[in-house]
Amino acid sequence: VMWERGLVAEVRALERQGLREGRTASRALGYQQVLAALAGECDEEEARAETVRATKRFARRQDTWFRRDPRIHWLDGGLSGREELSGRALALVERAVTA
């Protein structure tokens, strides 16, 4: 989806502003792969596939990190009614504010 919504144009514009010289933004998900394709290090199909792989790896690491953090409370919006869900969310916020 990122590619269809203008990722390549965004990276090209940022590249003109020095994106390649930066140490963090140039390594961001999607940017790194587009830069590689623009440099001829891979074709667009390979860059897209690597973006998908890198995004999935990042999501797995992020999920693991969040699940280990006792401060994180997951609310399942698909299983609860709206009122029950909002009540649970409000209770968590109130507990955090009064703690």
Secondary structure, 3 states (H helix, E strand, C coil): CCCCCCHHHHHHHHHHCCHHHCCCHHHCCCHHHHHHHHCCCCCHHHHHHHHHHHHHHHHHHHHHHHHHCCCCCCCCCCCCCHHHHHHHHHHHHHHHHHC
